[in-house]
Amino acid sequence: MKKFLATLAVTATASGAFADGHARELPPLVMQPNAERVTFEHIDALNACDWDRLMAQYPEEVLIILPNGAWVEGRPAVGDVFAGFCTPREEGGFIGATFIAEKVKTVGDTVNVSWRVEADWLAESYKGADAYVTRDGLMYVQVTTFDPADMVFAE
């Protein structure tokens, strides 16, 4: 958990430089037709660890609010977070995790999702929830309960 939070602290102020020290070009935005499609494109891209698809839905002013109250703002910083997320488990990442929506409630352009994560490297399912605030087919704010400290990893 400390490694994850340290990574997030660094990425919260990052400007698009990735772990290998090279800048990565952000993909063009791809708008979805409605809030639910934005949300399920995010979940599908997350499950595939497809960085380009993930980043194609975040405008410049994107904000992710983490469970400990930290904010990650802007496309470059969010891009760094997902670049770290989409690395192998042995490097602290979460490749192989599958997020499964269990309950969904949409209010206006905000989609609220209770989910569970399954992975070979988890000893048990991990549950959480997100609120996705969308506008004009893009994701502007994500509030998440995702906290690796609460996960039970297989030995």
C-alpha positions as a printed NumPy array, in Angstrom:
array([[  0.   ,   0.   ,   0.   ],
       [  2.788,   2.412,   0.854],
       [  4.297,   1.87 ,  -2.601],
       [  0.903,   2.501,  -4.218],
       [  0.286,   5.691,  -2.217],
       [  3.824,   6.904,  -2.914],
       [  3.223,   6.321,  -6.615],
       [ -0.03 ,   8.252,  -6.42 ],
       [  1.636,  11.111,  -4.555],
       [  4.239,  11.394,  -7.287],
       [  1.683,  11.141, -10.072],
       [ -0.542,  13.778,  -8.511],
       [  2.089,  16.336,  -9.439],
       [  3.455,  14.613, -12.537],
       [  3.479,  16.151, -15.968],
       [  3.344,  13.156, -18.264],
       [  6.713,  11.548, -17.549],
       [  6.383,   7.809, -17.141],
       [  8.419,   5.371, -15.079],
       [ 10.9  ,   4.876, -17.904],
       [ 11.52 ,   8.638, -17.974],
       [  9.91 ,   9.097, -21.383],
       [  6.888,  11.244, -22.078],
       [  3.935,   9.434, -23.579],
       [  1.629,  11.161, -25.994],
       [ -1.965,  11.325, -24.831],
       [ -4.47 ,   9.913, -27.324],
       [ -7.229,  12.014, -28.885],
       [-10.501,  12.208, -26.972],
       [-13.277,   9.792, -27.96 ],
       [-16.739,  10.863, -26.832],
       [-19.367,   8.274, -25.963],
       [-23.099,   8.751, -26.643],
       [-24.191,   8.784, -22.971],
       [-23.034,   8.525, -19.346],
       [-23.465,   4.752, -19.132],
       [-21.37 ,   4.195, -22.255],
       [-18.609,   6.41 , -20.802],
       [-18.659,   4.32 , -17.628],
       [-18.672,   0.926, -19.286],
       [-15.99 ,   1.971, -21.785],
       [-13.883,   2.904, -18.731],
       [-14.489,  -0.453, -17.021],
       [-13.815,  -2.422, -20.211],
       [-10.62 ,  -0.46 , -20.952],
       [ -9.519,  -0.878, -17.328],
       [-10.05 ,  -4.641, -17.498],
       [ -8.021,  -4.756, -20.718],
       [ -5.394,  -2.387, -19.243],
       [ -5.707,  -0.456, -22.493],
       [ -4.064,   2.855, -21.59 ],
       [ -5.013,   4.583, -24.848],
       [ -8.703,   3.716, -24.434],
       [ -8.652,   4.787, -20.787],
       [ -7.072,   8.124, -21.56 ],
       [ -9.297,   8.782, -24.597],
       [-12.203,   9.524, -22.26 ],
       [-10.509,  12.038, -19.947],
       [-10.528,  15.761, -20.811],
       [ -7.723,  18.077, -19.664],
       [ -9.577,  19.048, -16.467],
       [-10.212,  15.464, -15.289],
       [-10.153,  14.856, -11.533],
       [ -9.917,  11.57 ,  -9.639],
       [-10.613,  11.665,  -5.902],
       [ -9.021,   8.797,  -3.976],
       [-10.219,   7.217,  -0.714],
       [ -7.604,   9.036,   1.365],
       [ -8.798,  12.405,   0.039],
       [ -5.94 ,  12.877,  -2.43 ],
       [ -6.779,  14.484,  -5.752],
       [ -5.184,  13.534,  -9.05 ],
       [ -5.878,  16.313, -11.541],
       [ -5.312,  16.662, -15.273],
       [ -4.709,  14.256, -18.115],
       [ -0.933,  13.883, -17.639],
       [ -1.221,  12.999, -13.927],
       [ -4.166,  10.646, -14.503],
       [ -2.208,   9.101, -17.379],
       [  0.659,   8.394, -15.009],
       [ -1.69 ,   6.741, -12.5  ],
       [ -3.099,   4.408, -15.147],
       [  0.354,   3.701, -16.583],
       [  1.301,   2.438, -13.112],
       [ -1.988,   0.576, -12.703],
       [ -1.474,  -1.22 , -16.02 ],
       [  1.755,  -2.939, -15.044],
       [  2.254,  -6.542, -13.896],
       [  1.341,  -7.393, -10.311],
       [  4.988,  -8.15 ,  -9.433],
       [  5.777,  -4.515, -10.311],
       [  2.961,  -3.217,  -8.097],
       [  0.394,  -2.978, -10.893],
       [ -2.94 ,  -4.624, -11.445],
       [ -2.801,  -6.365, -14.831],
       [ -5.125,  -9.344, -14.636],
       [ -7.709,  -7.657, -12.424],
       [-11.286,  -7.857, -13.66 ],
       [-13.74 ,  -5.236, -12.423],
       [-17.308,  -6.557, -12.458],
       [-20.2  ,  -4.131, -12.031],
       [-22.654,  -5.466,  -9.451],
       [-25.059,  -2.536,  -9.117],
       [-25.436,   0.572, -11.248],
       [-27.515,   3.692, -10.618],
       [-27.461,   6.659, -12.944],
       [-28.531,  10.117, -11.805],
       [-28.328,  12.65 , -14.609],
       [-24.823,  12.407, -16.032],
       [-23.385,  10.666, -12.962],
       [-23.116,   6.884, -12.937],
       [-22.632,   5.169,  -9.579],
       [-21.244,   1.637,  -9.643],
       [-20.708,  -0.949,  -6.92 ],
       [-18.144,  -3.411,  -8.233],
       [-16.006,  -6.37 ,  -7.297],
       [-12.533,  -7.253,  -8.491],
       [-11.466, -10.776,  -9.325],
       [ -7.869, -11.766, -10.09 ],
       [ -5.681, -14.861,  -9.892],
       [ -3.392, -12.972,  -7.523],
       [ -6.206, -12.143,  -5.062],
       [ -7.052, -14.538,  -2.225],
       [-10.626, -13.225,  -2.231],
       [-12.811, -10.858,  -4.212],
       [-12.356,  -7.186,  -3.469],
       [-15.397,  -4.9  ,  -3.421],
       [-15.717,  -1.168,  -3.845],
       [-17.629,   1.607,  -5.544],
       [-17.077,   4.533,  -7.874],
       [-19.059,   7.568,  -8.927],
       [-18.348,   8.692, -12.488],
       [-19.328,  12.272, -13.347],
       [-19.626,  12.64 , -17.093],
       [-20.427,  15.455, -19.469],
       [-20.647,  15.571, -23.251],
       [-19.576,  11.936, -23.578],
       [-16.413,  12.249, -21.47 ],
       [-15.47 ,  11.501, -17.864],
       [-14.712,  14.621, -15.831],
       [-14.628,  13.333, -12.24 ],
       [-14.218,   9.914, -10.681],
       [-14.638,   9.367,  -6.947],
       [-13.322,   5.939,  -5.986],
       [-13.057,   3.665,  -2.966],
       [-10.283,   1.629,  -4.653],
       [ -7.607,   1.083,  -2.004],
       [ -5.087,  -1.758,  -2.395],
       [ -4.534,  -1.751,   1.395],
       [ -7.948,  -3.409,   1.682],
       [ -7.127,  -6.19 ,  -0.808],
       [ -6.249,  -9.695,   0.331],
       [ -3.48 , -10.919,  -1.948],
       [ -2.769, -14.589,  -2.625],
       [  0.558, -15.801,  -1.32 ]])
